Amino acid sequence: MNKKVLAIDFGASSGRAIIGTFDGEKISLEEVHRFSNDPVTVNGTVYWDVLRLFHEIKQSLTKAGAAGGFDSIGIDTWGVDFGLLDKEGRLLENPVHYRDKRTSGLVDKAFETIPKEHFYELTGIQFMELNTVFQLYSLALQRPELLERADKLLFMPDLLAYMLTGKPATEYSIATTSQLVDINTKTWCGEIFDKLGIPLRLMGEISLPGETVRDLSPDIVSECGLDGAKKVISVCGHDTQSAITAVPSDKKDFIFLSSGTWSLFGTELDEPVVNATSLEMNVTNEGGCEGKTGFLKNITGLWLIQESRRHWLRHGREYSYADLEKLALEAEPFAHFIDPDYGEFGRMGNIPQRIRDYCKAKTGREPSDTGTVVRCIYESLAMKYRMTFEKIKACTGRDYSEIHVIGGGVKDGLLCQMTANACGVPVLAGPTEATVLGNIAVQLISQGCIRDVTEARKVIAQSEAIKVYTPENTEAWSEAYGRFLKINE
C-alpha cells in the first residue's frame, strides 16, 4: 500500500498543505505549501480574507499534484466562523472573524430569553461570546436584512470545500462548535433558533466525519493541473477534533492538551457530561469522530505570547520565540499571575500593558520587563491547566496518570515542562502535527485503508516520536498554585 492523501489545515494565523503517505504501517508527512492567514479590518469590522485563503488552497492542490499527486483532500479549520450564501450560491460577504466585537454583551442578553442552565442543558457547549449562536444573534438584532437575504450557512471548512466542489455539506464536529446543535438528538436545536430569531432554514443536514465525499469540480481540476478527478472528504472539520483523533494513546481514558493559539484541555467520552459541575466550570461537549464527545475546556493559549510578540515587533523590539523563552527563564519565578481567560486578553492589541494593568489591580505590583511578562504568561497557563485538570477529573469521576500534549505547543519545551510541574504528572509531548494526522486518518478510514480511530491511533503512535517531561519542583508549584487561585478568585 502507498496511499497518498492531502490534508489542508487552517489555524487562526497560518495554514499549510501536507501530503500524508500511508504504507500500511506508518504515515509519513510532506509539507508542500505554507501560508499566512491574516485577518483584515475594514471600518471597524474584522474579517477573514476568504478569497485569499481559497487561492492558497488552489496553490496547495497545484503543488501537491506536482509533488507526486494524491487521491483525496480533507480540510479542517478553527471553529465557530461561517459564510452566508444567497439563493444562487454566492457568498454575501466575507466571513467575520470570531475576535470581532459584534458579539460583546450578547451572552448575557441571550440569557434573558433562554436561561443559562437551560441553554447549557440543550447544547452542552461552553459559553463564549465568539460562538456562532451569538454571532448569528448579533445579526438577528443588528442586521436582520442580511439573514433575510441568506439562503444557506456554511462553516469555514464546509465553505472552502463547497468552493472546491460546488456541493454544500455540514460536518458534525464543526457544527457542534456553533452551540446550536441539540446535545441529545445531534441535530439542530429548533428551540434556540426560534427564541433568538435565527432562521433554521439556513442550516444543512449534519453528517458525521468521513461520511460526505464529493468530487473536485472539473474547473478546479483543470486550473490546478491535476491528473484527474479527486475526492473531497469531510473530515473532522474542527481542527481540535482532528487533533483529538490523533492522540497516540492506547488507553480508553486519556487526557489531552491541544496546544496552540488556543489551549484545548480535556478528554474523549462515549457520552456527553452535562451537569451542574460541568456548567459551573463552563466545559464544552463537542462532537467528534465516530460519534464520540470531546469533553474539554477552551483556554486562551499561546495567543498571549503571539499577540505580545506582535505588539513588541510593531514597536521595533524584534524578539524571536527563542528570545522570549530565554528571557522568561531568567525572570523571577511565581512573581505574577493572571487569569489567561480574562476578557480583555482576548482582544488584539497591547497585551503586555493589559497584563501589567491586571496584575496591578489584583496585587498592587506589575511585571517590570519583557521576561517577567512572558514568565507570567507561561506560569499562569500552566496553573490554568492544573485547575482544568482537577475539574475534569471531578466531572468525569476518573483519574489520569499522564497528559498528552499535541499540536504546535509541543515545540514549546518550557510550557510542556511547566505543565508537568504544575499538574504533577508526566507530559507526553507529540505529535506536533496532530491536526494534520487526524485529518489524514479520517480520509484513510473513509477509504477503507485503516479500520477505525483505535487503529489510526496505533499507526500514529508508531509513526511519531514522543518526548516525555517528568514533573519537577512539585512542592513549590503546589504552593504557588494556591496563590494563583487566590489572586484570580
N, C-alpha and C positions, 0 to 999 in steps of 0.2 A: 504494500500500500504506500502511496505517495500522494496523499490528498492535500491540495492547496486551497486555502480559503483566505479571504481578505477581511480584516477587522478594521473598521473606521471608528475611531474613538475620539469623542469630543469632550474635553474638560472645559472648565469655566474660563480658562485663559489660553488654551492651546488645543491643537488636535493633531492626530497622526494616523497614518495608514500603515498597517503591518500585515504582512503575509505570514500566515501560520501554516507550516507544513507538518502533517502527521504521517509518521512512517509505520504506524501500527502499535508503537510503544511509547514514543515521546513526541512532543510538539516543539519544533524549533521556530524561531521568530526572525523575520527580516523586515526592518523598517524601510519603507520605500518613499515616504513623504511625511514631512512635519511642517506645521504652520501655526501662526498665532491666531488667537480668537479674541479680537479686540472689540469691546462694546463701543457704541457711538452715541454721544449725547447730542440731541437736537432740540433746541427750545425747551430745555429742562427735562426732557424725557430720555431715558436710557434705553437704547435698542440693541438687539443683536443684528450684526451685518449678515443676514441670512443668505443673500445672493453671493457674497464673497465666500461664505462657507460652502455653498453649493459648488462654486467654482473650484474650491480646493478639493472637494470630493471628486470632481471630474479629473483634476490633475492626478489625484491618487489612483484612479482607475487607469489612466494612461500609463503612469509609471509602473503600476503593478502588472499591467499587460506586457510592458517591455521587459520586466524583470523575470519573466518565465510564466506569467499567466496565473489564473486562479479559477476556481469552479463556482464560488458563491461569495456573497457580500453580506456583512452584518453591520448595523450602525447602532452605537449607543451614545447617549449624551447625558448631561446633567438633567435633573428632574424639573417639574412644575411648569416650565415655559411652553408656549404654544403659538401657532399661527392660525388665523381665521381665513377661510376660503369663501368666495362668493359662489353663486349657483353655477358659474362657468368654470369653477375650479381655480380661479385666480386668487392670489394672495392679496388680501385687502390692505395690509400694512406690514412693515417689519415687526417680527415678534418683539415684545417689550421685555427688557432684562428684569430678572427677579429682584435686583437691588434697586429698581426704580421706586420712587416714593409714593406711587399712586395708591398703595395699599395701607399707608400709615393710618393707624387707628381703627382699621376695619375689622380686626378680630373681635374687639370688644363690642363694636356696633353690631356685628353678626350675632353675638350672644344675646342681644336684646330681642332677637327674633327666634333663635334656636339656642336654648340654654346650653352652657358649656358641657355639662355632664351628658346631656342627651346627644349633643353633636359628636362627642368622642365615642359614645356608645354606638352610634350609627356607623362610624368610619374607622375608629381605632388609630387615627393618624395624628401625629404630633402637630400642635397648633404653632404655625409660624406665619407671619404676615405675608411672606413670599409665596405661600401655597396657591395653586391655581384657583381654588374656590374663592379666595379673597381678591385675586386679580380679576376674575370674572364679576365678582360682586362690585368691584370698583367701576367696571364698565356698565353694569346694570344701573348704578346710581348716577354716573357721570357722563356716560356716552352710550345711552341705550340705542341710539340710531345705528351704531356700529354693529351691535348684536342683531339688530333687525335686518341689516344687510347681509350678515353672515349666514352661510348655509352649512358649514362644517368646521369643526375644530380638530386640529391635528397637533399632538405633542411633538416636540422637536425631532426625535428620531423618526417618528412616523411621517412628519412633514418632509424631511430630507429624503426618505425612502419613496414618498409619493412623487417628489420631483424627479426621481430616477426612473420610476415605473409608470406614472400616471394613474396608479390604483391606490386608493386610500385604505388604511387599516389602522386599528388601535390595539396596541400591545398591552398586556395586563400589568407588567411591573411599572411601566411609565404611567399608566392610567391611575394606579393607586397613589402616586405622589400628589395627585390633584386634591385629595381629601374630598372626593366626590363619589367614590365607589363604596357601596354597601359592604361592610365587613363580613356579613353572613352570606349574602347571595352572590357576591363578586360581580355584581352588575351595578349600573348607575343608580344612585340613591335619589329617587324621584322627590322625596320629601325636601331635601336640601335645595334642589333646583327650584322647586315650587316656592318655598318660603323666601329664598333670596332673589327671586325674579330672574333666574338664569335659564335660558331656553334649553330644555333637554334635547330638542331636535338636532342640536349641534353635534351630539356625541354619537360615535360609531359603535358597532358591536365589538365587544372586547374578546381578543383571542390570547391564548397562552403562548409563552415564548417558544419559538420553533415551529408553531403551527402554520403561520402565514408565510407562503412562499410565492413570490412574484417574479416575473421576468424583467430585466432591464429593458427599457424602451429601445426600439431599433435606432432611433436618433442618437441616443446616448452611446450605444454600441458602436455606431459609425463614427461619431465625433471623437470618441476616445481611442479609436483604432483597435478595438478588441477583436479577437479571433472567432467570435460567435456569441450567441445569447448566454447570459449569465443570470443566475438566480439571486434575488434579494430576499434574504431570510430575516424575519422579525425575531431577533434575539432578545435577551433581556434589555429592553431599550434604556432602562435606567442604569447608569453606569455603576451605581452601588450594588444593584442586584447581579450585574455581570461579575463584579468583583467577588461577591459572596460565593457565586458558583465556582470560583477558582480557589477558594480557601483549601490548602492542601492538608486537610485533616482527615484521619481515618476514624474519628470519633463522632458519634451521633450528637453529643453535646459539646459544642466548642464556642469560644468567644473570639470575635474578630474585631480589629480596628482598621477600617479602611481609611488610610491617612493620606490627605492631600489638602487642597484648598479648604475642603470640609473634612471633619473627622466624623466618621460613622462608626459608632461603637455598639456592638450588640451580638446577637446570636441568631441561629436559624431554628424555627419551631415548626412542628406539624400543624399547629393551630394557633390563631392569634391569642394574645393575652390582653383582655380589656377589663380592667377592674379599677378600684379606687386608687390603688398604689401606682399602677401604670399611668393613670390620668394625672395624679399628683406630680409624678416625675416627668410627665409630658413625653412619654415614649411612643414611637410610631410602630405600626404593624404594616409593613409594605409587602406587596405581592412579589413572589419570587419564582424561581424555576420549579417545575413540577408541582405547582400549586402551593409550595411552602411559604412560610411567613418569615420575612426578615424583621425580627423584633429588635429595634435599635433606637439609638438616640442620635439626632443630628447635633453636632457640636461645632462651633466655629473652629477651624483648624489652622493650617499654615497660611490661610488668608491674612492673619495678623502679621506674620513675618513678611509675606509677599507685598502687602499694601504698605507696610512700614518702609520696606526697601524702595518701593516706587516713590514714596514721599522723599526719602533721602536722595534718591537719584535726581528727582526734579529740582532739588536744591544743591546739586553739584557734589554730593557726597556719594561716591561710587563704591559701594560695598558689594563684594560677591557674597553668596550664601556661606562660603567657607570663612570669609572675613567675619561675618556676623556670628557664626558659631564660635570662632576663636575669641571674639570679644565677650561673648556670653560666658564662656568658660573662665575668663579672667575676672568676671564680676563676682561680687559677694553673693553667696547662696542664700535663698529664702529671705531676701531683703524686702521684696514687694510681691503682692498677689493681686490679680484681677479675676473677675468672672469673665472668661472668654466670650460668653454669650450675651454680655451686656449690650443692649440695643444699639448704642452709638458706635460700637466697634464694627457693626455690620455694614456701615456706610463707607463709600470711597472717601479718601482724603487723608488728613493728618492723624493717623492712628497713634504715633508716638505722643503727641500732645494730649490726645484723649486719654491715653493710659496714664500720663502724668496727672491729669485732672482727676481721674478716677481714684488713683492712689492717694492724692492729697485730700480728697473729700472723705475717704474711708479712714485714713490713719494720720493725716497731717503731714505725711512725708511723701516725697515723689522721687522716681528714678532720675538720677542726675546726668546720665550719659547714655550713649547708644548701647553699650554692652549690658548695662543694668536693665534697660528697656527690653532687650532681646531675652535676657535671662528670665525676667519677669514673665514674658510670654510663654517660654518653654516650660517653666516650672508650673505655671498656672494651668497650662494644657494638661500636663501630667497629673496634676491634682484633680482636674475635672474628670479625667479618665477614671481615676480611682473612685470618685463619687459615683460615676455612672456604673462602674463595675459592681460596686456594692449594691446599688439599687436594682440592677438587672438580676443579680443573684437573689435578691429579696422577692422580686416579681415572679421569677420562674421557679423558686424553691430548689435550685440546683447549684452545685459548686463547680468551679472551673479551675483547673490546675495550671493553665497557661493561656497566653493571649497571642493570637496570630495577627501580626501587623502586616498589612498588604497595601499595595499601591505605592505612589511616588514617595510617601513618607518613609518607606523602607530605607531610602538613601540617607535619611537624616539620622545618623547614628546617635547623636546626642539626645534627640527626642525618644528614640527607641529605648536607650538606657534609662532615661528618666522615667519612662512609662513602667519599666520593670521595677525600678526603685520605689516608685510611688505605690504601685499595685501589689508589690510583694510576691509576684510570680514571674517565672521566666517569660520573656518575649521571644517568639519565633518570627523572625522578620523575613518575609518573602512569600510570594513573588512580587517584584516591583510592578510587573505588567499584569497584575491580576485582572483588571478590567478587560484588557485585550484577550487574555487567556479564557476568561469566562465567555466573552463574545464568540471566540473561536470554538469553544467547547459546545455551545448550543448549536452552532452551524454543523458541527460534526455529528452531534446527536440527531439533529433533524435529518441528516443524510444517511443515517444508519452506520456511521463509521465507529461511533462509540455508543455503548448501550444506554447509559444514563449518567446522571450527575455523580453518583458514587464512583463509577468507573472513571469519569472525567477527572475527579479529584486525585485518584491514584495516578493517572497519567501525568497530571500536572506536578504531583509530588516527586515523581522520578525524572521530570524534565527540568526542574528548577533547584538551585542551591538555596538552602535556608540557613540564616545566621541566628544563633541563639544569644540572647542577652540575659545574664543572670542578675537577680536583684543585688544591689549594694547599698550600704548605709541605711538600711530599712528603718532603724530606730529614729534616726534624725529626720527621715522623710515622714514618718508617722507623727512625730511631734509637730513638724511644720504643717502637716495636713490639718491638724486641729486649729492652727492659726488661720489657714486658708478658709476653713469653714466659718470661723468666727467673723473674719473680715467680710465675707460675702453673704452672711446670713440676712 
